[in-house]
Amino acid sequence: MISNAPKFVVPLLGGLTILLGQISGCERSVPRPGVKEVQVPYSSIKPSVTINIGGTADWVLVTGNAVWVASSKPYDIVRIDPATNKIVARVSISDEACSGLAFGFDSVWVPICGSKPALVRIDATKNTIRAVLPIAPAGEEGGIAASDDSVWMVTDKRGTLVRVDPSTNSVRDRIHIPPGSFNPVFSDGTVWITGVEMDVLTAMDAASGKVLASIPVGSKPRFLTAGAGSIWTLNQGDGSVSRVDEKSRKLMATIQAGIPGAGGDIGYGADSVWLTVFDVPLTRVQPTTNRVVKQWVGKGGDSLRFGFDSLWITDYKKGLLSRIRLKNCGRGDEWSSSLRCHFLLDAPPAGQFVVELM
């Protein structure tokens, strides 16, 4: 994911090359060679639907009955009904959603930047703002997570992770983590936070707030996801993906994907890890082999999530959200990565164009 303004990105990433990329309108000056031997054109994928979100489209969130996306021009949080692929609500916010979206306690939690940074709580039943908390995110390209009883967000570059009590909409605790850590995810009782400035992944017990370990990973880990018993980090420094075992908290693999630079996203679904950045909008990593098995190159990309048997992926610059449906080719509700799963249209016509996505 990427934001419109560079002023926060510079201290977070601390690199002149990336600063120049931000100044030139979010273009990346860092080459992204990818993995040439598995590349195909992104244009070979035909989405089942593409939805116009706004001036930009960023930060995808999938909940039990909706898909949510942040937009600019205007600043909105957009709700989509996956049963109809239609926008059913737009919730206006005061400025840019800059540090992810999280769902918990019947609410969508939205950190915003700008002149009055804050944490916005949206009632997911009424599609209205429930509260605006005077808690500012550390800056752009951060994140937010919800656990069983709390909401977690980093509020400064010194490594202050705040624990928000959703029953009072106030800070319950402040926990010190390695400086330069910004992006949390919750999984199986643990909050995991990437440390982009120290090249670490920190594990913290969500019940006690005790820091359990900081594990060295790839260069400049930023966005992260949980799946297949592991935490996966997208490393902006060298374009790799690091895999850390959730139980042992040990680094299992670092996989070269060839997509360095600011922005991007990572998600898990259909027994696969999915990556997106500008110029390489979609990459699939197979957890059984820890290898990049397919990569799509071309225009588009920047944020994604998996849900409702589909990949939901943005074209940030055009303000679009595309749905790429995946066919369940396992048994029952299981996905089988050893078989060929396919992307297909919602209502495929005769002679449909089918692309092997898996």
C-alpha positions as a Python dict, from the first residue, in 0.01 Angstrom:
ca = {
    (1, 'M'): (0, 0, 0),
    (2, 'I'): (117, 348, -73),
    (3, 'S'): (3, 695, 25),
    (4, 'N'): (-26, 1026, -155),
    (5, 'A'): (228, 1223, 50),
    (6, 'P'): (594, 1144, 119),
    (7, 'K'): (638, 1336, 444),
    (8, 'F'): (590, 1035, 673),
    (9, 'V'): (747, 781, 443),
    (10, 'V'): (1092, 935, 455),
    (11, 'P'): (1159, 879, 827),
    (12, 'L'): (1001, 535, 819),
    (13, 'L'): (1202, 402, 532),
    (14, 'G'): (1504, 626, 563),
    (15, 'G'): (1626, 590, 204),
    (16, 'L'): (1705, 860, -53),
    (17, 'T'): (1610, 638, -344),
    (18, 'I'): (1266, 574, -200),
    (19, 'L'): (1222, 940, -119),
    (20, 'L'): (1284, 1029, -482),
    (21, 'G'): (1035, 764, -586),
    (22, 'Q'): (769, 918, -364),
    (23, 'I'): (836, 1268, -496),
    (24, 'S'): (787, 1151, -853),
    (25, 'G'): (424, 1063, -792),
    (26, 'C'): (455, 725, -620),
    (27, 'E'): (667, 579, -900),
    (28, 'R'): (940, 340, -790),
    (29, 'S'): (1298, 407, -897),
    (30, 'V'): (1404, 69, -757),
    (31, 'P'): (1408, -198, -1032),
    (32, 'R'): (1171, -489, -978),
    (33, 'P'): (1301, -777, -1187),
    (34, 'G'): (1077, -1035, -1024),
    (35, 'V'): (1129, -1403, -1103),
    (36, 'K'): (1161, -1409, -1480),
    (37, 'E'): (1112, -1781, -1538),
    (38, 'V'): (760, -1784, -1391),
    (39, 'Q'): (631, -1453, -1528),
    (40, 'V'): (322, -1404, -1744),
    (41, 'P'): (132, -1085, -1838),
    (42, 'Y'): (-109, -951, -1576),
    (43, 'S'): (-343, -872, -1864),
    (44, 'S'): (-394, -1248, -1910),
    (45, 'I'): (-616, -1243, -1599),
    (46, 'K'): (-976, -1143, -1670),
    (47, 'P'): (-1142, -1034, -1343),
    (48, 'S'): (-1503, -1132, -1284),
    (49, 'V'): (-1573, -769, -1191),
    (50, 'T'): (-1385, -442, -1158),
    (51, 'I'): (-1531, -174, -932),
    (52, 'N'): (-1458, 198, -944),
    (53, 'I'): (-1369, 297, -586),
    (54, 'G'): (-1247, 657, -617),
    (55, 'G'): (-942, 864, -705),
    (56, 'T'): (-726, 589, -556),
    (57, 'A'): (-800, 247, -407),
    (58, 'D'): (-602, 111, -113),
    (59, 'W'): (-615, -105, 202),
    (60, 'V'): (-847, -398, 133),
    (61, 'L'): (-1030, -561, 427),
    (62, 'V'): (-1245, -874, 405),
    (63, 'T'): (-1501, -940, 680),
    (64, 'G'): (-1773, -1202, 721),
    (65, 'N'): (-2019, -1033, 488),
    (66, 'A'): (-1837, -750, 315),
    (67, 'V'): (-1526, -622, 143),
    (68, 'W'): (-1400, -279, 252),
    (69, 'V'): (-1161, -52, 62),
    (70, 'A'): (-1019, 292, 135),
    (71, 'S'): (-1037, 564, -128),
    (72, 'S'): (-928, 921, -186),
    (73, 'K'): (-1099, 1191, -392),
    (74, 'P'): (-1318, 1166, -188),
    (75, 'Y'): (-1179, 1027, 137),
    (76, 'D'): (-1413, 734, 194),
    (77, 'I'): (-1424, 385, 334),
    (78, 'V'): (-1619, 189, 73),
    (79, 'R'): (-1826, -119, 154),
    (80, 'I'): (-1892, -381, -115),
    (81, 'D'): (-2143, -664, -98),
    (82, 'P'): (-1961, -972, -235),
    (83, 'A'): (-2295, -1135, -319),
    (84, 'T'): (-2375, -863, -573),
    (85, 'N'): (-2032, -703, -630),
    (86, 'K'): (-2198, -367, -570),
    (87, 'I'): (-2101, -75, -349),
    (88, 'V'): (-2360, -60, -71),
    (89, 'A'): (-2215, 217, 146),
    (90, 'R'): (-1958, 494, 153),
    (91, 'V'): (-1845, 625, 490),
    (92, 'S'): (-1682, 967, 463),
    (93, 'I'): (-1368, 1028, 670),
    (94, 'S'): (-1182, 1353, 727),
    (95, 'D'): (-850, 1256, 564),
    (96, 'E'): (-651, 974, 412),
    (97, 'A'): (-671, 621, 551),
    (98, 'C'): (-298, 570, 581),
    (99, 'S'): (-221, 268, 799),
    (100, 'G'): (-443, -22, 710),
    (101, 'L'): (-790, -137, 809),
    (102, 'A'): (-888, -384, 1080),
    (103, 'F'): (-1213, -550, 1183),
    (104, 'G'): (-1319, -631, 1537),
    (105, 'F'): (-1600, -571, 1785),
    (106, 'D'): (-1853, -513, 1505),
    (107, 'S'): (-1639, -225, 1381),
    (108, 'V'): (-1396, -129, 1109),
    (109, 'W'): (-1095, 55, 1256),
    (110, 'V'): (-932, 315, 1031),
    (111, 'P'): (-612, 507, 1118),
    (112, 'I'): (-606, 840, 934),
    (113, 'C'): (-322, 1084, 870),
    (114, 'G'): (-329, 1448, 765),
    (115, 'S'): (-370, 1765, 970),
    (116, 'K'): (-567, 1587, 1244),
    (117, 'P'): (-445, 1226, 1261),
    (118, 'A'): (-672, 995, 1455),
    (119, 'L'): (-823, 646, 1480),
    (120, 'V'): (-1174, 626, 1331),
    (121, 'R'): (-1416, 354, 1444),
    (122, 'I'): (-1690, 268, 1194),
    (123, 'D'): (-2001, 77, 1302),
    (124, 'A'): (-2006, -212, 1055),
    (125, 'T'): (-2379, -267, 1108),
    (126, 'K'): (-2494, 91, 1052),
    (127, 'N'): (-2211, 199, 816),
    (128, 'T'): (-2161, 514, 1020),
    (129, 'I'): (-1878, 657, 1227),
    (130, 'R'): (-1916, 543, 1585),
    (131, 'A'): (-1619, 727, 1734),
    (132, 'V'): (-1309, 926, 1646),
    (133, 'L'): (-1031, 846, 1890),
    (134, 'P'): (-753, 1103, 1944),
    (135, 'I'): (-489, 836, 1884),
    (136, 'A'): (-259, 906, 1590),
    (137, 'P'): (-82, 638, 1386),
    (138, 'A'): (293, 659, 1351),
    (139, 'G'): (256, 751, 984),
    (140, 'E'): (183, 611, 641),
    (141, 'E'): (246, 248, 548),
    (142, 'G'): (176, 138, 903),
    (143, 'G'): (-90, -104, 1014),
    (144, 'I'): (-354, -197, 1269),
    (145, 'A'): (-478, -526, 1414),
    (146, 'A'): (-761, -652, 1633),
    (147, 'S'): (-722, -938, 1881),
    (148, 'D'): (-983, -1106, 2100),
    (149, 'D'): (-1016, -811, 2337),
    (150, 'S'): (-812, -521, 2200),
    (151, 'V'): (-709, -314, 1900),
    (152, 'W'): (-335, -265, 1840),
    (153, 'M'): (-155, 18, 1661),
    (154, 'V'): (194, 172, 1668),
    (155, 'T'): (183, 545, 1741),
    (156, 'D'): (543, 661, 1693),
    (157, 'K'): (874, 558, 1538),
    (158, 'R'): (1024, 497, 1883),
    (159, 'G'): (833, 169, 1907),
    (160, 'T'): (523, 250, 2112),
    (161, 'L'): (252, -9, 2053),
    (162, 'V'): (-79, 100, 2204),
    (163, 'R'): (-350, -137, 2319),
    (164, 'V'): (-695, 13, 2273),
    (165, 'D'): (-987, -110, 2484),
    (166, 'P'): (-1291, -124, 2250),
    (167, 'S'): (-1533, -104, 2542),
    (168, 'T'): (-1407, 244, 2638),
    (169, 'N'): (-1238, 358, 2314),
    (170, 'S'): (-931, 450, 2518),
    (171, 'V'): (-571, 334, 2548),
    (172, 'R'): (-544, 49, 2794),
    (173, 'D'): (-168, -5, 2774),
    (174, 'R'): (149, 107, 2597),
    (175, 'I'): (412, -153, 2515),
    (176, 'H'): (768, -89, 2401),
    (177, 'I'): (880, -279, 2092),
    (178, 'P'): (1190, -230, 1874),
    (179, 'P'): (1210, 124, 1729),
    (180, 'G'): (1105, 151, 1368),
    (181, 'S'): (832, -114, 1404),
    (182, 'F'): (498, -20, 1247),
    (183, 'N'): (284, -309, 1118),
    (184, 'P'): (99, -554, 1347),
    (185, 'V'): (-103, -866, 1273),
    (186, 'F'): (-283, -1090, 1524),
    (187, 'S'): (-273, -1468, 1497),
    (188, 'D'): (-346, -1745, 1749),
    (189, 'G'): (-293, -1542, 2066),
    (190, 'T'): (10, -1350, 1945),
    (191, 'V'): (56, -1003, 1801),
    (192, 'W'): (336, -995, 1545),
    (193, 'I'): (495, -664, 1443),
    (194, 'T'): (744, -601, 1163),
    (195, 'G'): (1045, -380, 1237),
    (196, 'V'): (1136, -210, 910),
    (197, 'E'): (1429, -19, 1058),
    (198, 'M'): (1587, -311, 1246),
    (199, 'D'): (1498, -599, 1008),
    (200, 'V'): (1312, -797, 1273),
    (201, 'L'): (974, -954, 1338),
    (202, 'T'): (862, -916, 1700),
    (203, 'A'): (622, -1157, 1872),
    (204, 'M'): (416, -1032, 2166),
    (205, 'D'): (173, -1226, 2383),
    (206, 'A'): (-167, -1064, 2326),
    (207, 'A'): (-300, -1153, 2671),
    (208, 'S'): (-16, -1023, 2884),
    (209, 'G'): (149, -773, 2649),
    (210, 'K'): (484, -944, 2709),
    (211, 'V'): (734, -930, 2424),
    (212, 'L'): (833, -1290, 2351),
    (213, 'A'): (1099, -1259, 2083),
    (214, 'S'): (1239, -1047, 1801),
    (215, 'I'): (1339, -1263, 1506),
    (216, 'P'): (1581, -1141, 1236),
    (217, 'V'): (1418, -1155, 891),
    (218, 'G'): (1484, -1003, 550),
    (219, 'S'): (1572, -644, 469),
    (220, 'K'): (1312, -381, 567),
    (221, 'P'): (1013, -605, 648),
    (222, 'R'): (692, -407, 620),
    (223, 'F'): (360, -578, 543),
    (224, 'L'): (281, -922, 683),
    (225, 'T'): (22, -1198, 692),
    (226, 'A'): (-52, -1523, 876),
    (227, 'G'): (-117, -1862, 716),
    (228, 'A'): (0, -2224, 705),
    (229, 'G'): (124, -2202, 1065),
    (230, 'S'): (358, -1918, 976),
    (231, 'I'): (398, -1542, 965),
    (232, 'W'): (508, -1411, 626),
    (233, 'T'): (676, -1072, 581),
    (234, 'L'): (713, -874, 259),
    (235, 'N'): (1064, -727, 278),
    (236, 'Q'): (1086, -395, 96),
    (237, 'G'): (1466, -375, 109),
    (238, 'D'): (1543, -670, -118),
    (239, 'G'): (1201, -779, -242),
    (240, 'S'): (1203, -1109, -57),
    (241, 'V'): (949, -1286, 164),
    (242, 'S'): (1049, -1425, 503),
    (243, 'R'): (863, -1714, 665),
    (244, 'V'): (865, -1751, 1045),
    (245, 'D'): (713, -2052, 1222),
    (246, 'E'): (446, -1935, 1469),
    (247, 'K'): (514, -2204, 1730),
    (248, 'S'): (895, -2211, 1737),
    (249, 'R'): (930, -1844, 1638),
    (250, 'K'): (1218, -1946, 1411),
    (251, 'L'): (1295, -1826, 1060),
    (252, 'M'): (1207, -2110, 823),
    (253, 'A'): (1282, -1957, 484),
    (254, 'T'): (1353, -1636, 296),
    (255, 'I'): (1213, -1650, -56),
    (256, 'Q'): (1338, -1417, -327),
    (257, 'A'): (1047, -1261, -516),
    (258, 'G'): (1241, -978, -683),
    (259, 'I'): (998, -699, -586),
    (260, 'P'): (1186, -445, -367),
    (261, 'G'): (1072, -92, -290),
    (262, 'A'): (800, 95, -106),
    (263, 'G'): (430, 8, -111),
    (264, 'G'): (282, -330, -186),
    (265, 'D'): (94, -586, 20),
    (266, 'I'): (85, -952, 119),
    (267, 'G'): (-205, -1185, 199),
    (268, 'Y'): (-288, -1551, 248),
    (269, 'G'): (-564, -1763, 95),
    (270, 'A'): (-631, -2077, -111),
    (271, 'D'): (-322, -2245, 34),
    (272, 'S'): (-104, -1971, -110),
    (273, 'V'): (76, -1652, -17),
    (274, 'W'): (-9, -1363, -250),
    (275, 'L'): (202, -1050, -308),
    (276, 'T'): (130, -728, -493),
    (277, 'V'): (338, -424, -587),
    (278, 'F'): (330, -176, -875),
    (279, 'D'): (462, -326, -1201),
    (280, 'V'): (432, -679, -1058),
    (281, 'P'): (68, -675, -949),
    (282, 'L'): (43, -1039, -844),
    (283, 'T'): (285, -1306, -723),
    (284, 'R'): (197, -1648, -585),
    (285, 'V'): (422, -1823, -332),
    (286, 'Q'): (358, -2192, -265),
    (287, 'P'): (400, -2273, 109),
    (288, 'T'): (468, -2642, 46),
    (289, 'T'): (784, -2560, -148),
    (290, 'N'): (863, -2203, -30),
    (291, 'R'): (895, -2100, -393),
    (292, 'V'): (749, -1836, -620),
    (293, 'V'): (547, -2047, -863),
    (294, 'K'): (383, -1775, -1072),
    (295, 'Q'): (417, -1402, -1119),
    (296, 'W'): (208, -1159, -1322),
    (297, 'V'): (370, -841, -1458),
    (298, 'G'): (210, -522, -1589),
    (299, 'K'): (17, -221, -1466),
    (300, 'G'): (-195, -225, -1151),
    (301, 'G'): (-174, -363, -800),
    (302, 'D'): (-75, -232, -456),
    (303, 'S'): (-310, -397, -202),
    (304, 'L'): (-501, -725, -177),
    (305, 'R'): (-692, -971, 40),
    (306, 'F'): (-847, -1314, -10),
    (307, 'G'): (-1209, -1393, 72),
    (308, 'F'): (-1531, -1532, -73),
    (309, 'D'): (-1331, -1769, -294),
    (310, 'S'): (-1165, -1470, -457),
    (311, 'L'): (-865, -1245, -463),
    (312, 'W'): (-959, -878, -423),
    (313, 'I'): (-681, -659, -562),
    (314, 'T'): (-658, -285, -615),
    (315, 'D'): (-521, -78, -896),
    (316, 'Y'): (-418, 207, -667),
    (317, 'K'): (-347, 464, -937),
    (318, 'K'): (-674, 409, -1126),
    (319, 'G'): (-885, 378, -812),
    (320, 'L'): (-1014, 32, -903),
    (321, 'L'): (-1083, -292, -716),
    (322, 'S'): (-1085, -619, -912),
    (323, 'R'): (-1227, -953, -804),
    (324, 'I'): (-1045, -1261, -929),
    (325, 'R'): (-1248, -1570, -854),
    (326, 'L'): (-1073, -1898, -779),
    (327, 'K'): (-1231, -2234, -841),
    (328, 'N'): (-1229, -2473, -544),
    (329, 'C'): (-1054, -2776, -682),
    (330, 'G'): (-1002, -2966, -358),
    (331, 'R'): (-1243, -3194, -176),
    (332, 'G'): (-1529, -3040, 16),
    (333, 'D'): (-1423, -2700, 143),
    (334, 'E'): (-1053, -2771, 108),
    (335, 'W'): (-819, -2619, -147),
    (336, 'S'): (-558, -2841, -307),
    (337, 'S'): (-245, -2670, -432),
    (338, 'S'): (-128, -2999, -582),
    (339, 'L'): (-414, -2979, -834),
    (340, 'R'): (-478, -2710, -1092),
    (341, 'C'): (-714, -2450, -957),
    (342, 'H'): (-842, -2192, -1201),
    (343, 'F'): (-961, -1839, -1211),
    (344, 'L'): (-1297, -1810, -1387),
    (345, 'L'): (-1573, -1561, -1454),
    (346, 'D'): (-1880, -1525, -1232),
    (347, 'A'): (-2105, -1626, -1521),
    (348, 'P'): (-1868, -1766, -1784),
    (349, 'P'): (-1999, -1753, -2139),
    (350, 'A'): (-1944, -2025, -2392),
    (351, 'G'): (-1577, -2047, -2478),
    (352, 'Q'): (-1479, -1861, -2161),
    (353, 'F'): (-1122, -1739, -2122),
    (354, 'V'): (-972, -1941, -1835),
    (355, 'V'): (-635, -1865, -1682),
    (356, 'E'): (-440, -2106, -1465),
    (357, 'L'): (-387, -1899, -1153),
    (358, 'M'): (-250, -2172, -934),
}
